Amino acid sequence: MLDTFVKSFTHLKDRPKADEALPLLQRLASLVKPIMRKHGWVLPVLAEFFPESPNLLGLNMNSGQKILIRLRPAWAPDTFYDEEDLVHTLLHELTHNVHGPHDQQFYKYLAGLEEEYEVLKRSGYSGEGFFSKGQRLGQNVSHDLLPHLARAKALEAAEKRRKVSQVLGGPRRLGGGITNGGKSPRELAAEAAERRARDEKACGSGEEAQREADKAKLKLSRCQYRLSHLNHLRLR
C-alpha cells in the first residue's frame, strides 16, 4: 500500500541553518500526511523557496506537481516561520489541487482541510517518523503520553511558538478564516474581498508567480543536468 505522499524534498542549501530546512519540510509533510492520504494526493516535490516578493508565501505548480513554500520571513532569513503557519500555507496550496481561483468554493474547501487538521491535533496526532538528530517527531506529545496530556503539551508548545512569532514580527497565514462576530453582510463581503486580495499576493499568481515558477523549473533542470552528468562520468 502506498504510504509515501510526498515523493521528494528540496531546500535552499545556501541559506542560514540550511540543515534545519529539510527536516522542517519533512515535518510539514508528516503533519498533513493523514489529510493527503484521505484525499488521495501524492505530491512529487515539496520545496523551499525564498522569492523576491516578501509577501509571497506559497506556490502550487501545475495543480500539484510541485509546491513551493517560503519557510523564512523576508526580514529574518536566518529564522523560520511558526510551524502552525507553515502547515496552513501548505493546506492552502494543497487546496489549489482542487480549486484554482481564490473564490468561495476555494475557501470552503480550505476550511474543510483546516478542520481536518484541527481534528488531528485534538486527537493528539503530531506527525510521525525520524527526521532529525535521531529524535522521533512527536516524542512526548502523541506517542509517549496519554491523549489528554499530549493535547496539553501541544497547547503549551503552540503558546511558546506564538510568543516567538510575535517577537519576529507576527505570523502571516494564508486564507485566514473570517468569523461573523455580529458584522453586517456588507462588512463580511468587504473582509472577504480583502482576504482574497491578500492571498493573491501571498499565494503565487500572475506574472510574479510565473517568474518564481520559471526560476524553480530552471533550478530543477540544472539539478537534473548535474545528476545526469555525474551518472555519465560514473559509467565511463
Order of alpha helices (4+ residues) and beta strands (2+ residues): beta-alpha-alpha-beta-beta-beta-alpha-alpha-beta-beta-alpha-alpha-alpha
